[in-house]
Amino acid sequence: MDGACERRHEAGNERMTWWVTLLVLFGALTALLFTGMPIAFSFLGLNIAGAVLFFGGAEGIGQVVRNGVGAITNFSLTPIPFFILMGELLLHSGVAMKAIDAFDNVIGRVPGRLSVIAVTAGTVFSAISGSTVATTALLGSLLLPQMLRRGYHPSLATGPIMAIGGVDALIPPSAIAVLMASLSGISISGLLIAGVIPGVLLALLFVVYIIVRVYMAPGLAPAFEPQKLRGWMKWRPVLVNVTPLVAIFVLVVLAMSAGWATPTESAALGALATVGVCFAYRSLSWENLGVSLAGTASISGMILFIMLGATTFSQILVFTGATDGIVALVSDSQLAPWAVLATMLAILLVLGCFLDQIAILLITLPFYMPLVQLLGFDQIWFGVLYLICMQLGLITPPFGMLLFTMRGVAPPEITTRQIYRAVVPYVCLGLLMLALVAAFPALATWLPAALKS
């Protein structure tokens, strides 16, 4: 009896230990983030303190250094700079603007025409850009002034631009998808391809909503007579300015799915093709090439610096028993797998209201992936659900990154409250897509399987 009591007492102390450790780690992390310290420095500082505390002095520091070297030399991360470079080149060379003008010619007199153009052009731009912020900044700078000048309601002018910028997280090439796959051990090519159908369907939902909304309330978007181009003159800009961009997307996806190239090689092909397209349009100069390379280096460096702490943070959680404790807690709860999944997704949605997407990745994946394996969920399917939650976090008040991006490009007369209200319908549509993918996993898993067969 005494032996059994002692074992229970020790087990209780062990459980209390990992709970206390977990609370201390996340309490310290929360405090650092709310002080305004950058995510990379917050995780790095926490990891150094945790490594010294749990791994021991110089040995702990040595472990942080080894993890850092392993993180920044991880080959699976190399597609990210190439994907980001593609978007930077299209943004600074003006090629993306040519595509927007082409859509302006062919989209007829539909309700909310300029908002529909924003979604359509944003979808194509998402297919060749690895940066959600770049997509939102580009469309906000180019289309928002025109929409406001023509009398569009601020909600119909800003909402679609922010919403379609978030879809960039789903449609390849997506830097956040590559980062998630690298951290979780999911197939990079599989996750990138799996986001295509949900991303396109979500964009279609946005278009349908805009048309129906303006049809019901015409005052939101005054009628505008498009240019009366006919025949070849109407479709020539699409063939010249849009087809090459779609071809780059097809090249990247086909090279990955057919096994002709690794994700890194496919990304390099896409970047090379983008340089070629910009050169063919005579839009590539030493100046915009330098700006694009500098932007790529800045964003990629930030991501790699954040990765310095990712491995150490996961190791600390495993070493202290926090990861095993969470998995055991869920396993012992006897909850249905769907209930656990719903809870996991709900946590992501709540965190998305307050934290950056990369911070959410680093915080949750060490716990989520063991649970996914325990419950037997398809990793690609779960990855798409996770990315949809990340997409929603980009546009969810109060701290969605794309809300701040829109605040930066919008004129002063548009208030922050108007920007927040403008994204609410699109958040609801994103939740609808999340439910559809959860109920019909084939929306995420069919295309990767079909292209591999």
Residue pairs with C-beta under 8 A, 6 or more apart in sequence:
14 321
15 325
17 320
17 321
18 320
18 321
18 322
18 324
18 325
19 325
21 320
21 321
21 322
22 317
22 320
22 322
22 325
25 46
25 50
25 316
25 317
25 322
26 363
28 46
28 49
29 42
29 43
29 46
29 363
32 41
32 42
32 45
32 46
33 39
33 42
33 355
33 359
37 45
39 306
39 356
39 358
39 359
39 362
40 302
40 305
40 306
40 308
40 309
42 359
43 306
43 308
43 309
43 310
43 313
43 359
43 362
44 305
44 308
44 309
46 309
46 313
47 64
47 309
47 312
47 313
47 316
48 60
48 61
48 64
50 312
50 313
50 316
51 60
51 61
51 63
51 64
51 312
51 316
52 60
52 61
53 60
54 60
54 316
54 319
54 320
55 63
55 319
63 312
63 315
64 312
67 308
67 311
67 312
67 315
68 308
68 312
70 311
71 304
71 307
71 308
71 310
71 311
72 304
72 307
72 308
74 182
74 307
75 264
76 178
76 181
76 182
76 188
76 263
76 264
77 178
77 179
77 182
77 303
77 304
77 307
78 264
78 267
79 173
79 178
79 188
79 263
79 264
79 266
79 267
80 130
80 175
80 178
80 179
80 267
80 300
80 303
81 296
81 297
81 300
82 130
82 173
82 264
82 267
82 268
82 270
82 271
83 129
83 130
83 173
83 174
83 175
83 178
83 267
83 270
83 271
84 130
84 131
84 175
84 295
84 296
84 299
84 300
85 271
85 274
85 292
85 293
85 296
86 128
86 129
86 130
86 173
86 248
86 270
86 271
86 274
87 125
87 128
87 129
87 130
87 131
87 134
87 135
88 131
88 134
88 291
88 292
88 293
88 295
88 296
89 95
89 271
89 274
89 275
89 278
89 284
89 288
89 289
89 292
90 96
90 125
90 128
90 129
90 245
90 274
90 278
91 129
91 134
91 137
91 138
91 292
92 288
92 291
92 292
92 295
93 278
93 281
93 283
93 284
93 285
93 288
93 292
94 283
95 241
95 245
95 277
95 278
95 281
95 283
96 121
96 125
96 138
97 142
98 237
98 240
98 241
98 281
99 121
99 124
99 125
99 241
99 242
99 245
100 117
100 121
100 139
100 142
100 143
101 237
101 241
102 237
102 238
102 240
102 241
102 242
103 117
103 120
103 121
103 124
103 238
103 242
104 117
104 226
104 227
105 226
105 227
105 229
105 234
105 235
105 237
105 238
106 234
106 235
106 237
106 238
107 113
107 116
107 117
107 120
107 226
108 226
109 223
109 224
109 225
109 226
110 116
110 211
111 210
111 211
111 213
111 214
111 215
111 218
111 221
112 152
112 156
112 210
112 211
112 213
112 214
112 220
112 221
113 221
113 224
113 226
114 143
114 146
114 147
114 150
114 152
114 157
114 221
114 224
115 147
115 152
115 156
115 157
115 159
115 160
115 210
115 214
115 221
116 160
116 207
116 210
116 211
117 143
118 139
118 143
118 147
118 160
118 161
118 164
119 160
119 163
119 164
119 203
119 206
119 207
119 210
120 203
120 207
121 139
121 143
122 135
122 139
122 160
122 161
122 164
122 165
122 167
122 168
122 203
123 164
123 167
123 171
123 199
123 200
123 203
124 242
124 245
124 246
125 135
125 138
125 139
125 168
125 245
126 135
126 164
126 165
126 167
126 168
126 170
126 171
126 199
127 171
127 172
127 173
127 245
127 246
127 248
127 249
128 173
128 245
128 248
128 249
128 270
128 274
129 135
129 168
129 173
130 168
130 173
130 174
130 175
130 178
131 168
131 175
131 299
132 165
132 166
132 168
132 169
132 176
132 394
132 401
132 402
133 165
133 401
133 402
133 405
135 164
135 165
135 168
136 161
136 162
136 165
136 402
136 405
136 406
136 409
137 405
137 408
137 409
139 161
139 164
139 165
140 158
140 161
140 405
140 406
140 409
140 410
141 409
143 161
144 157
144 158
144 161
144 409
144 410
145 411
147 156
147 157
148 154
148 157
148 411
148 414
150 222
150 224
151 221
151 222
152 220
152 221
152 222
153 219
153 220
153 221
154 414
154 418
154 419
154 422
155 220
155 418
155 421
155 422
156 210
156 213
156 214
156 220
156 221
156 422
157 422
158 406
158 410
158 414
158 418
158 419
158 422
158 423
159 422
159 423
159 425
159 426
160 206
160 210
160 426
161 406
162 395
162 400
162 402
162 403
162 405
162 406
162 419
162 422
162 423
162 426
163 206
163 395
163 423
163 426
163 429
163 430
164 203
164 206
165 394
165 395
165 402
165 405
166 391
166 392
166 394
166 395
166 402
166 426
166 430
167 199
167 202
167 203
167 391
168 174
169 176
169 177
169 195
169 357
169 387
169 390
169 391
169 394
170 177
170 195
170 196
170 198
170 199
170 202
170 384
170 387
170 388
170 391
171 195
171 196
171 199
171 200
172 192
172 193
172 195
172 196
172 249
172 252
172 253
173 192
173 252
173 267
173 270
174 192
174 195
174 387
175 299
175 303
176 357
176 358
176 361
176 387
176 390
177 188
177 191
177 192
177 195
177 383
177 387
178 188
178 192
178 263
179 303
179 307
179 358
179 361
180 186
180 191
180 361
180 365
180 383
180 386
180 387
180 390
181 187
181 188
181 191
181 192
181 383
182 188
183 310
183 361
183 362
183 365
184 365
184 368
184 369
184 379
184 383
185 369
185 379
186 379
186 380
186 383
187 379
187 380
187 448
188 263
189 256
189 257
189 262
189 263
189 266
189 448
190 380
190 448
191 380
191 383
191 384
191 387
192 253
192 256
192 263
193 253
193 256
193 257
193 447
193 448
193 451
194 380
194 381
194 383
194 384
194 444
194 445
194 447
194 448
195 384
195 387
195 444
196 253
196 447
197 443
197 444
197 446
197 447
198 384
198 388
198 433
198 436
198 437
198 443
198 444
201 433
201 436
201 443
202 391
202 429
202 430
202 433
205 429
205 432
205 433
206 426
206 429
209 425
209 426
209 429
213 220
213 425
214 220
214 221
244 277
244 280
245 277
247 273
248 270
248 273
248 274
248 277
251 266
251 269
251 270
251 273
252 266
252 267
252 269
252 270
253 266
253 451
254 260
255 261
255 265
255 266
255 269
256 262
256 263
256 266
257 448
257 451
257 452
258 451
259 452
261 269
275 284
278 284
303 358
306 358
306 362
309 362
310 362
313 362
313 366
314 323
314 365
314 366
317 323
317 366
317 367
318 324
318 366
322 367
323 366
323 367
323 370
326 367
326 370
326 371
327 367
327 370
327 371
327 374
330 340
330 371
330 374
331 374
335 343
337 375
337 376
337 377
340 371
340 375
341 375
341 377
341 382
341 385
341 438
344 364
344 368
344 371
345 385
345 389
345 434
345 438
347 364
348 360
348 364
348 386
348 389
348 390
348 393
349 389
349 392
349 393
349 396
351 360
351 363
351 364
351 393
352 360
352 389
352 390
352 392
352 393
352 394
352 396
352 400
353 393
353 396
353 397
353 398
353 399
353 400
354 398
354 399
355 363
355 393
355 399
356 401
357 390
357 393
357 394
357 401
360 390
360 393
361 390
368 382
368 386
369 379
372 379
372 382
378 441
378 445
380 444
380 445
380 448
381 437
381 441
381 444
381 445
383 444
384 437
384 443
384 444
385 434
385 437
385 438
385 444
388 430
388 433
388 434
388 437
389 434
391 430
392 427
392 430
392 431
392 434
393 400
394 400
394 401
394 402
395 402
395 403
395 423
395 426
395 427
395 430
396 423
396 427
397 403
397 420
397 423
398 420
400 423
403 416
403 419
403 420
403 423
406 419
407 416
407 419
410 419
436 443
437 443
437 444
